[in-house]
């Protein structure tokens, strides 16, 4: 999936988050990945940039961005 599609998916699923907040979340996760954190995705990550990987993890819901998680209705 393209970066633009992933970004749109995240922002659509989290209406309380804006693109600047998403950029900060991707940046923080990218730093973690660059400093040795393992990916939560089950894909070959050798040829994927850390920032793209971070965005994919957030889009798949594997990384929760604190303060921007939509509350589920009962």
C-alpha positions in Angstrom: 0.0 0.0 0.0 1.3 3.5 -0.8 2.2 5.9 1.9 -0.6 8.2 1.0 -3.1 5.4 1.3 -1.8 4.4 4.7 -1.9 7.9 5.9 -5.5 8.3 4.8 -6.4 5.0 6.5 -4.9 6.1 9.8 -6.5 9.5 9.7 -9.9 8.1 8.7 -9.9 5.5 11.5 -8.7 8.2 14.0 -10.7 11.4 13.4 -9.3 13.0 16.6 -5.8 12.8 15.2 -4.5 15.2 12.6 -1.6 14.7 10.2 0.9 16.6 12.3 0.2 14.4 15.3 0.5 11.3 13.0 3.9 12.6 11.8 5.1 12.9 15.4 3.9 9.3 16.1 5.6 8.0 13.0 8.8 9.9 13.9 8.9 8.4 17.4 8.3 4.9 16.2 10.9 5.3 13.4 13.5 6.3 16.1 12.6 3.2 18.1 13.1 1.0 15.0 16.3 2.7 14.1 17.6 2.1 17.6 17.0 -1.7 17.5 13.3 -2.3 18.2 11.9 -5.2 16.3 9.0 -4.7 13.9 5.6 -5.9 14.9 4.7 -6.8 11.3 5.3 -10.3 10.0 7.0 -9.2 6.7 10.5 -9.1 5.4 11.7 -5.7 6.6 15.1 -5.6 4.9 14.0 -3.5 2.0 11.4 -1.3 3.8 12.4 2.2 5.1 11.9 2.6 8.9 9.5 5.4 8.5 7.3 3.4 6.1 7.4 0.5 8.4 6.4 2.7 11.4 3.4 4.0 9.3 2.4 0.5 8.3 2.5 -0.6 12.0 0.3 2.3 13.0 -2.1 1.7 10.1 -2.5 -1.9 11.1 -3.2 -1.0 14.7 -0.1 -2.8 16.0 1.2 0.5 17.5 -1.2 2.4 19.7 -0.7 6.2 19.7 -1.6 7.3 23.2 -4.2 10.0 23.5 -5.6 9.3 20.0 -7.2 6.0 20.4 -10.9 6.1 19.6 -13.1 4.9 22.5 -15.3 1.9 21.5 -19.0 2.3 22.1 -20.6 -0.3 24.4 
